């Protein structure tokens, strides 16, 4: 009769002890940085995920090794010889894991199969190492200091995990120094982990792990007994199956909890804000006089973008030249029941406003929530002196992270619009056709790039697209991967294929020689520390190319850190949540914020004419308008609160705006901003 499941150290069987030690080690490793800075709360979440994952996997995997050892014949003293037999199996597994890791070392652009083989080797190695320590502790079972020794070993495992991260030699990607622009570390909001709170959270996680370990033994035992009833055999023989089931159940519950929390914290963008409820008064804007889409069908983001359309006078005031009233048309999600209906309405708005009679036409592909980058659209309107038309079509009102399942639908309806525009352009005399541009940000980049999937550069050139700017393209975008090909992330990329340029980070674009920059018509711009182009499901099981060994990492990647299955995925997921928290009116570079780069990039890639002095004026106007509109939106919220607390709410808003601007402002100053036409 086997003793599997009954050999215990400090109240835990050997497999649970092995998992516990791996969890303690993972606790220490979880403190290494990733792409962006993180707050104490973020660190506590990462530590919890890393520790729980390592414990559950270690316990389930070592249970299989222990089952193998239990089936080997032993003689003499059962307890001691079982521990020795277990140690032999663990040592053999350790040697096998090392051999697999050496035979399947990481390679750039490696296959999923190779990555999974190496993952099997590294996880086996780690589990076996934890098992050997647990075997040694088992030999001390019953000793007066046994539990103290077990606790000390767990603390040492946590310390070893932390020291393995080389804390003095690692840094987040956002702190990667830029040789041309000084030190890195520029983020919209810099976050710091409180050492005292971090230590406290580590202790709490460790204590929680003890409880989880004990609960796991109970739950996996119940699964094992159930499996024995259904499949036959003893519960001891089904213990590994029970532990695997427990691991899967807890992993599913954990992901479900993360998704639920993210959904609760994220407000859908369907409701129009008070500051944007009044419909436009100009026929050149969707929702205005004669529009095929009523204002009541607008979402939060479409109402924002349409309300914020520049006027001819505003453009003249900044550019110092006569200007036209620019055209803005938008098909919101609720304007029609399906993609074909929305596309037809947008094309009808393009026809109604005579958008293609302007000198330039741009299709802006929105993010998941429907947001269109107003820095980009306003720059377009300024630099064309209003002789332009901008269009957008919505596919969701939820943030991009919750709109991933709608990419195919969004790409389909965007393709319908592009085909409709191209059909109209081909019917026009060549000399009358406007310049045709595409712009996309974040998920919107993926949507408008994927209409060319499988076509390479023949896609955009084949439809007569004059230029395009895509920023923060998600890692899942297949067309970008087609263009990137087999080039290495270690090397600074050249222009190509064709007139496309795919920089690894902003500094590649800045460092491109002027003669080469003039060739670029399709720019796929990204910040090196932006998690959106780096986050992918394969982070769960495969080391990404941007976490290569030593210096083999592109600009903006974390330095000195190691990839960890599941944990690196979750770290990058949290970086996504922290990637964009801009201060209104302050344009910084970092994470998923591209406001500082977009105006000049549009000027160069779309070949829009403006003097350097005019660009200075445009940059100032963009910041001023962004601040003014945000103040208007928040002021409208305070106007809606009950009178007794309204003054306090407006005073608090004044304090907030004072922090943004670095100037002391009172409520009278805010009221003046709201009353102006600057926003």
ChimeraX attribute file (.defattr): number of C-alpha atoms within 10 A of each C-alpha:
attribute: neighborCount
match mode: 1-to-1
recipient: residues
	/A:1	6
	/A:2	15
	/A:3	14
	/A:4	23
	/A:5	22
	/A:6	12
	/A:7	17
	/A:8	18
	/A:9	21
	/A:10	17
	/A:11	14
	/A:12	18
	/A:13	21
	/A:14	31
	/A:15	32
	/A:16	29
	/A:17	30
	/A:18	31
	/A:19	30
	/A:20	29
	/A:21	31
	/A:22	30
	/A:23	33
	/A:24	31
	/A:25	26
	/A:26	28
	/A:27	29
	/A:28	24
	/A:29	27
	/A:30	26
	/A:31	21
	/A:32	24
	/A:33	23
	/A:34	28
	/A:35	27
	/A:36	31
	/A:37	23
	/A:38	20
	/A:39	14
	/A:40	17
	/A:41	15
	/A:42	19
	/A:43	25
	/A:44	23
	/A:45	17
	/A:46	20
	/A:47	27
	/A:48	24
	/A:49	23
	/A:50	28
	/A:51	29
	/A:52	29
	/A:53	23
	/A:54	28
	/A:55	30
	/A:56	26
	/A:57	22
	/A:58	28
	/A:59	32
	/A:60	27
	/A:61	21
	/A:62	28
	/A:63	28
	/A:64	18
	/A:65	21
	/A:66	26
	/A:67	21
	/A:68	15
	/A:69	22
	/A:70	21
	/A:71	14
	/A:72	12
	/A:73	9
	/A:74	15
	/A:75	8
	/A:76	8
	/A:77	8
	/A:78	12
	/A:79	15
	/A:80	17
	/A:81	15
	/A:82	27
	/A:83	23
	/A:84	19
	/A:85	21
	/A:86	25
	/A:87	23
	/A:88	15
	/A:89	21
	/A:90	27
	/A:91	17
	/A:92	13
	/A:93	21
	/A:94	24
	/A:95	16
	/A:96	16
	/A:97	23
	/A:98	16
	/A:99	15
	/A:100	19
	/A:101	20
	/A:102	12
	/A:103	13
	/A:104	16
	/A:105	12
	/A:106	18
	/A:107	14
	/A:108	16
	/A:109	12
	/A:110	15
	/A:111	10
	/A:112	12
	/A:113	10
	/A:114	16
	/A:115	20
	/A:116	14
	/A:117	16
	/A:118	24
	/A:119	21
	/A:120	16
	/A:121	24
	/A:122	20
	/A:123	19
	/A:124	25
	/A:125	24
	/A:126	21
	/A:127	30
	/A:128	28
	/A:129	22
	/A:130	27
	/A:131	33
	/A:132	22
	/A:133	18
	/A:134	28
	/A:135	26
	/A:136	15
	/A:137	22
	/A:138	25
	/A:139	17
	/A:140	17
	/A:141	19
	/A:142	11
	/A:143	12
	/A:144	9
	/A:145	11
	/A:146	17
	/A:147	17
	/A:148	12
	/A:149	15
	/A:150	22
	/A:151	14
	/A:152	12
	/A:153	17
	/A:154	20
	/A:155	17
	/A:156	16
	/A:157	22
	/A:158	24
	/A:159	17
	/A:160	17
	/A:161	22
	/A:162	20
	/A:163	15
	/A:164	15
	/A:165	19
	/A:166	14
	/A:167	15
	/A:168	8
	/A:169	9
	/A:170	17
	/A:171	22
	/A:172	22
	/A:173	26
	/A:174	27
	/A:175	22
	/A:176	21
	/A:177	14
	/A:178	14
	/A:179	9
	/A:180	9
	/A:181	8
	/A:182	9
	/A:183	12
	/A:184	17
	/A:185	21
	/A:186	15
	/A:187	23
	/A:188	20
	/A:189	17
	/A:190	13
	/A:191	14
	/A:192	13
	/A:193	16
	/A:194	13
	/A:195	10
	/A:196	10
	/A:197	14
	/A:198	18
	/A:199	12
	/A:200	13
	/A:201	19
	/A:202	22
	/A:203	13
	/A:204	13
	/A:205	23
	/A:206	23
	/A:207	12
	/A:208	14
	/A:209	20
	/A:210	16
	/A:211	11
	/A:212	17
	/A:213	23
	/A:214	14
	/A:215	12
	/A:216	22
	/A:217	21
	/A:218	12
	/A:219	16
	/A:220	22
	/A:221	22
	/A:222	17
	/A:223	22
	/A:224	25
	/A:225	21
	/A:226	15
	/A:227	19
	/A:228	19
	/A:229	13
	/A:230	9
	/A:231	10
	/A:232	12
	/A:233	12
	/A:234	13
	/A:235	21
	/A:236	19
	/A:237	20
	/A:238	23
	/A:239	27
	/A:240	27
	/A:241	20
	/A:242	27
	/A:243	29
	/A:244	21
	/A:245	17
	/A:246	23
	/A:247	22
	/A:248	14
	/A:249	11
	/A:250	16
	/A:251	16
	/A:252	12
	/A:253	12
	/A:254	15
	/A:255	11
	/A:256	12
	/A:257	12
	/A:258	12
	/A:259	13
	/A:260	12
	/A:261	11
	/A:262	14
	/A:263	15
	/A:264	10
	/A:265	9
	/A:266	12
	/A:267	13
	/A:268	16
	/A:269	19
	/A:270	21
	/A:271	14
	/A:272	19
	/A:273	18
	/A:274	16
	/A:275	19
	/A:276	21
	/A:277	16
	/A:278	14
	/A:279	18
	/A:280	19
	/A:281	12
	/A:282	16
	/A:283	16
	/A:284	24
	/A:285	26
	/A:286	32
	/A:287	27
	/A:288	19
	/A:289	14
	/A:290	15
	/A:291	19
	/A:292	16
	/A:293	23
	/A:294	14
	/A:295	21
	/A:296	13
	/A:297	17
	/A:298	25
	/A:299	26
	/A:300	21
	/A:301	24
	/A:302	31
	/A:303	29
	/A:304	21
	/A:305	20
	/A:306	24
	/A:307	22
	/A:308	19
	/A:309	22
	/A:310	20
	/A:311	18
	/A:312	19
	/A:313	16
	/A:314	18
	/A:315	26
	/A:316	16
	/A:317	15
	/A:318	18
	/A:319	21
	/A:320	13
	/A:321	11
	/A:322	12
	/A:323	20
	/A:324	17
	/A:325	22
	/A:326	25
	/A:327	27
	/A:328	28
	/A:329	29
	/A:330	30
	/A:331	28
	/A:332	27
	/A:333	21
	/A:334	18
	/A:335	23
	/A:336	16
	/A:337	9
	/A:338	13
	/A:339	21
	/A:340	15
	/A:341	14
	/A:342	26
	/A:343	26
	/A:344	17
	/A:345	23
	/A:346	25
	/A:347	22
	/A:348	17
	/A:349	25
	/A:350	24
	/A:351	14
	/A:352	16
	/A:353	20
	/A:354	13
	/A:355	25
	/A:356	23
	/A:357	18
	/A:358	20
	/A:359	16
	/A:360	22
	/A:361	24
	/A:362	24
	/A:363	24
	/A:364	28
	/A:365	31
	/A:366	29
	/A:367	27
	/A:368	27
	/A:369	26
	/A:370	29
	/A:371	26
	/A:372	26
	/A:373	19
	/A:374	18
	/A:375	22
	/A:376	24
	/A:377	25
	/A:378	23
	/A:379	23
	/A:380	25
	/A:381	27
	/A:382	31
	/A:383	23
	/A:384	22
	/A:385	23
	/A:386	26
	/A:387	22
	/A:388	25
	/A:389	30
	/A:390	25
	/A:391	26
	/A:392	24
	/A:393	27
	/A:394	29
	/A:395	29
	/A:396	27
	/A:397	25
	/A:398	19
	/A:399	19
	/A:400	20
	/A:401	17
	/A:402	17
	/A:403	17
	/A:404	14
	/A:405	10
	/A:406	16
	/A:407	20
	/A:408	15
	/A:409	15
	/A:410	28
	/A:411	22
	/A:412	19
	/A:413	25
	/A:414	27
	/A:415	18
	/A:416	19
	/A:417	24
	/A:418	20
	/A:419	13
	/A:420	15
	/A:421	19
	/A:422	16
	/A:423	12
	/A:424	14
	/A:425	20
	/A:426	12
	/A:427	9
	/A:428	14
	/A:429	8
	/A:430	9
	/A:431	6
	/A:432	12
	/A:433	18
	/A:434	21
	/A:435	18
	/A:436	22
	/A:437	21
	/A:438	24
	/A:439	26
	/A:440	26
	/A:441	29
	/A:442	22
	/A:443	30
	/A:444	31
	/A:445	25
	/A:446	28
	/A:447	30
	/A:448	30
	/A:449	25
	/A:450	23
	/A:451	21
	/A:452	19
	/A:453	17
	/A:454	13
	/A:455	14
	/A:456	16
	/A:457	19
	/A:458	12
	/A:459	17
	/A:460	19
	/A:461	13
	/A:462	10
	/A:463	16
	/A:464	15
	/A:465	18
	/A:466	18
	/A:467	23
	/A:468	25
	/A:469	23
	/A:470	24
	/A:471	24
	/A:472	26
	/A:473	24
	/A:474	23
	/A:475	18
	/A:476	16
	/A:477	18
	/A:478	16
	/A:479	20
	/A:480	21
	/A:481	13
	/A:482	15
	/A:483	20
	/A:484	17
	/A:485	10
	/A:486	10
	/A:487	13
	/A:488	16
	/A:489	19
	/A:490	16
	/A:491	11
	/A:492	19
	/A:493	17
	/A:494	14
	/A:495	18
	/A:496	15
	/A:497	15
	/A:498	15
	/A:499	17
	/A:500	20
	/A:501	25
	/A:502	23
	/A:503	26
	/A:504	26
	/A:505	20
	/A:506	20
	/A:507	19
	/A:508	21
	/A:509	20
	/A:510	12
	/A:511	12
	/A:512	17
	/A:513	10
	/A:514	9
	/A:515	8
	/A:516	12
	/A:517	18
	/A:518	13
	/A:519	16
	/A:520	20
	/A:521	22
	/A:522	27
	/A:523	24
	/A:524	23
	/A:525	24
	/A:526	31
	/A:527	27
	/A:528	28
	/A:529	32
	/A:530	31
	/A:531	30
	/A:532	24
	/A:533	20
	/A:534	24
	/A:535	21
	/A:536	16
	/A:537	12
	/A:538	14
	/A:539	20
	/A:540	16
	/A:541	20
	/A:542	24
	/A:543	22
	/A:544	20
	/A:545	19
	/A:546	20
	/A:547	20
	/A:548	22
	/A:549	14
	/A:550	9
	/A:551	10
	/A:552	17
	/A:553	19
	/A:554	24
	/A:555	25
	/A:556	29
	/A:557	29
	/A:558	25
	/A:559	26
	/A:560	21
	/A:561	24
	/A:562	19
	/A:563	17
	/A:564	20
	/A:565	19
	/A:566	18
	/A:567	23
	/A:568	26
	/A:569	22
	/A:570	19
	/A:571	28
	/A:572	22
	/A:573	18
	/A:574	20
	/A:575	24
	/A:576	20
	/A:577	13
	/A:578	23
	/A:579	24
	/A:580	17
	/A:581	13
	/A:582	17
	/A:583	16
	/A:584	18
	/A:585	20
	/A:586	17
	/A:587	17
	/A:588	17
	/A:589	22
	/A:590	29
	/A:591	28
	/A:592	27
	/A:593	22
	/A:594	24
	/A:595	22
	/A:596	16
	/A:597	19
	/A:598	19
	/A:599	21
	/A:600	16
	/A:601	17
	/A:602	22
	/A:603	16
	/A:604	15
	/A:605	19
	/A:606	22
	/A:607	14
	/A:608	16
	/A:609	14
	/A:610	16
	/A:611	10
	/A:612	9
	/A:613	9
	/A:614	16
	/A:615	20
	/A:616	12
	/A:617	15
	/A:618	22
	/A:619	18
	/A:620	13
	/A:621	22
	/A:622	22
	/A:623	17
	/A:624	16
	/A:625	20
	/A:626	20
	/A:627	21
	/A:628	21
	/A:629	22
	/A:630	17
	/A:631	23
	/A:632	22
	/A:633	16
	/A:634	17
	/A:635	22
	/A:636	17
	/A:637	16
	/A:638	20
	/A:639	14
	/A:640	10
	/A:641	13
	/A:642	10
	/A:643	11
	/A:644	8
	/A:645	10
	/A:646	15
	/A:647	15
	/A:648	13
	/A:649	20
	/A:650	23
	/A:651	17
	/A:652	15
	/A:653	20
	/A:654	22
	/A:655	16
	/A:656	15
	/A:657	21
	/A:658	15
	/A:659	13
	/A:660	15
	/A:661	14
	/A:662	9
	/A:663	10
	/A:664	13
	/A:665	17
	/A:666	16
	/A:667	18
	/A:668	12
	/A:669	12
	/A:670	20
	/A:671	15
	/A:672	9
	/A:673	18
	/A:674	21
	/A:675	12
	/A:676	10
	/A:677	10
	/A:678	15
	/A:679	20
